[in-house]
Amino acid sequence: MGVTFQGNNVTLIDKEIKVGDQAPDFTVKDNALVDVTLKDTLGKRIFVTVPSVDTAVCDMEVRRFNEEAASLGDVTIYIVSMDLPFAQDRWCGAAGIDKVKMLSDYKDHSFGKNYGTYIKELGLLARAIFVVDENNKVTYVEYCSEITNEPDYEKALQAVK
């Protein structure tokens, strides 16, 4: 799988996740610096990885998923980035983001490595979406081929319905 950042090839660490895989475990931090693992997430879930919420495309993407979360009922949307939990919390407060859950992979990079989104050259996460069902089975995957492009929102939302 070839992924670029501003037209330049980048290296994603670890394995690519595919539809049908069991969702790998991870340890990330929530905005209170509490560890969150796969076991702490239940039901239908969308995991969205973004490089940084402080960039224009990530800002648009998180806002869009925050809007969509209201109509998804029993689906939880998690936004995962390398941003520090304090920065995520500040950004969410300023942007009025309150329907998605923010998670930080800054400490161990385990989400990025276990889901194949950790960018070796940048130390950030590639833009990707993973839909996981109640049994921790991956039902949809999108790795954006160009990290500065938005994902296919409609396909991800259809996959979770």
KAFEN-V925768 format. One record per residue. N is the residue number from 1. PHI is phi as a letter, one per 30 degrees, with the letter a starting at -180 (NA if undefined). NEAR is the number of other ideal C-beta (glycine too) atoms within 10 Angstrom. D_LAST is the distance of its C-alpha to the last C-alpha in Angstrom with 1 decimal. Layout:
n:N phi:PHI near:NEAR d_last:D_LAST
n:N phi:PHI near:NEAR d_last:D_LAST
This chain:
n:1 phi:NA near:8 d_last:26.8
n:2 phi:c near:9 d_last:28.7
n:3 phi:b near:19 d_last:27.7
n:4 phi:b near:15 d_last:29.9
n:5 phi:b near:17 d_last:30.6
n:6 phi:h near:8 d_last:32.5
n:7 phi:i near:7 d_last:33.3
n:8 phi:c near:8 d_last:34.8
n:9 phi:d near:9 d_last:33.5
n:10 phi:b near:16 d_last:32.4
n:11 phi:c near:10 d_last:32.1
n:12 phi:c near:22 d_last:29.0
n:13 phi:d near:14 d_last:30.2
n:14 phi:i near:15 d_last:29.1
n:15 phi:c near:12 d_last:26.6
n:16 phi:d near:13 d_last:23.7
n:17 phi:d near:21 d_last:20.4
n:18 phi:b near:9 d_last:18.8
n:19 phi:e near:12 d_last:15.7
n:20 phi:j near:9 d_last:16.7
n:21 phi:d near:17 d_last:18.9
n:22 phi:d near:12 d_last:19.1
n:23 phi:d near:21 d_last:18.3
n:24 phi:d near:18 d_last:21.8
n:25 phi:d near:12 d_last:23.3
n:26 phi:a near:22 d_last:24.5
n:27 phi:b near:17 d_last:26.6
n:28 phi:b near:26 d_last:26.1
n:29 phi:c near:19 d_last:27.4
n:30 phi:d near:17 d_last:25.9
n:31 phi:d near:18 d_last:27.8
n:32 phi:c near:8 d_last:30.3
n:33 phi:i near:11 d_last:31.1
n:34 phi:c near:10 d_last:29.6
n:35 phi:d near:12 d_last:28.3
n:36 phi:b near:19 d_last:24.6
n:37 phi:c near:12 d_last:23.7
n:38 phi:e near:19 d_last:20.6
n:39 phi:e near:8 d_last:21.7
n:40 phi:d near:12 d_last:21.5
n:41 phi:c near:17 d_last:17.7
n:42 phi:b near:11 d_last:15.7
n:43 phi:i near:11 d_last:12.3
n:44 phi:d near:18 d_last:9.2
n:45 phi:b near:20 d_last:10.7
n:46 phi:c near:23 d_last:11.0
n:47 phi:c near:25 d_last:14.7
n:48 phi:c near:25 d_last:16.3
n:49 phi:c near:28 d_last:19.9
n:50 phi:b near:27 d_last:22.3
n:51 phi:d near:22 d_last:26.1
n:52 phi:a near:16 d_last:27.1
n:53 phi:d near:21 d_last:25.8
n:54 phi:d near:13 d_last:29.2
n:55 phi:c near:15 d_last:28.7
n:56 phi:e near:8 d_last:27.6
n:57 phi:d near:17 d_last:24.6
n:58 phi:d near:24 d_last:23.3
n:59 phi:e near:16 d_last:24.0
n:60 phi:d near:11 d_last:22.0
n:61 phi:d near:21 d_last:19.0
n:62 phi:d near:23 d_last:19.0
n:63 phi:d near:15 d_last:19.6
n:64 phi:d near:15 d_last:16.6
n:65 phi:d near:24 d_last:14.2
n:66 phi:d near:18 d_last:16.2
n:67 phi:d near:12 d_last:15.6
n:68 phi:d near:18 d_last:11.8
n:69 phi:e near:18 d_last:11.8
n:70 phi:d near:9 d_last:13.3
n:71 phi:c near:10 d_last:10.5
n:72 phi:c near:16 d_last:7.7
n:73 phi:i near:9 d_last:9.7
n:74 phi:d near:9 d_last:9.7
n:75 phi:c near:16 d_last:8.7
n:76 phi:c near:17 d_last:12.0
n:77 phi:c near:23 d_last:12.9
n:78 phi:c near:21 d_last:16.3
n:79 phi:c near:24 d_last:18.6
n:80 phi:c near:25 d_last:21.3
n:81 phi:b near:28 d_last:24.5
n:82 phi:d near:22 d_last:28.2
n:83 phi:e near:25 d_last:29.2
n:84 phi:d near:15 d_last:31.1
n:85 phi:e near:19 d_last:29.5
n:86 phi:d near:11 d_last:32.1
n:87 phi:d near:18 d_last:31.2
n:88 phi:d near:25 d_last:27.5
n:89 phi:d near:17 d_last:28.4
n:90 phi:d near:15 d_last:30.9
n:91 phi:d near:19 d_last:28.5
n:92 phi:d near:19 d_last:25.7
n:93 phi:d near:11 d_last:28.4
n:94 phi:d near:8 d_last:29.9
n:95 phi:c near:13 d_last:26.6
n:96 phi:i near:9 d_last:25.2
n:97 phi:d near:22 d_last:22.1
n:98 phi:b near:10 d_last:21.1
n:99 phi:c near:15 d_last:17.4
n:100 phi:c near:20 d_last:16.8
n:101 phi:c near:17 d_last:19.0
n:102 phi:c near:22 d_last:21.6
n:103 phi:b near:26 d_last:23.0
n:104 phi:c near:23 d_last:26.2
n:105 phi:c near:25 d_last:27.1
n:106 phi:d near:16 d_last:30.6
n:107 phi:d near:14 d_last:32.5
n:108 phi:c near:14 d_last:31.7
n:109 phi:h near:20 d_last:29.3
n:110 phi:d near:17 d_last:27.6
n:111 phi:d near:28 d_last:24.1
n:112 phi:e near:26 d_last:25.3
n:113 phi:d near:17 d_last:27.4
n:114 phi:d near:21 d_last:25.1
n:115 phi:c near:28 d_last:22.2
n:116 phi:i near:22 d_last:24.7
n:117 phi:c near:30 d_last:24.4
n:118 phi:d near:23 d_last:27.8
n:119 phi:d near:19 d_last:30.1
n:120 phi:e near:9 d_last:33.6
n:121 phi:d near:11 d_last:35.5
n:122 phi:c near:14 d_last:33.9
n:123 phi:i near:12 d_last:32.8
n:124 phi:c near:23 d_last:29.5
n:125 phi:c near:26 d_last:25.9
n:126 phi:d near:26 d_last:24.5
n:127 phi:d near:25 d_last:21.5
n:128 phi:a near:24 d_last:18.5
n:129 phi:b near:25 d_last:14.8
n:130 phi:b near:28 d_last:13.6
n:131 phi:c near:26 d_last:10.2
n:132 phi:b near:25 d_last:11.5
n:133 phi:d near:15 d_last:10.4
n:134 phi:d near:10 d_last:12.5
n:135 phi:c near:8 d_last:15.3
n:136 phi:i near:16 d_last:15.7
n:137 phi:c near:13 d_last:14.7
n:138 phi:d near:20 d_last:13.8
n:139 phi:c near:16 d_last:10.9
n:140 phi:a near:18 d_last:11.3
n:141 phi:b near:20 d_last:14.6
n:142 phi:b near:17 d_last:16.3
n:143 phi:c near:21 d_last:19.9
n:144 phi:d near:21 d_last:21.2
n:145 phi:d near:12 d_last:24.4
n:146 phi:c near:14 d_last:26.2
n:147 phi:d near:25 d_last:25.6
n:148 phi:d near:15 d_last:26.6
n:149 phi:c near:11 d_last:23.9
n:150 phi:d near:13 d_last:20.5
n:151 phi:d near:20 d_last:17.3
n:152 phi:d near:14 d_last:15.0
n:153 phi:e near:14 d_last:12.6
n:154 phi:d near:8 d_last:10.7
n:155 phi:d near:12 d_last:10.2
n:156 phi:d near:20 d_last:9.0
n:157 phi:d near:20 d_last:6.5
n:158 phi:d near:11 d_last:5.3
n:159 phi:d near:20 d_last:5.7
n:160 phi:d near:19 d_last:3.8
n:161 phi:d near:10 d_last:0.0
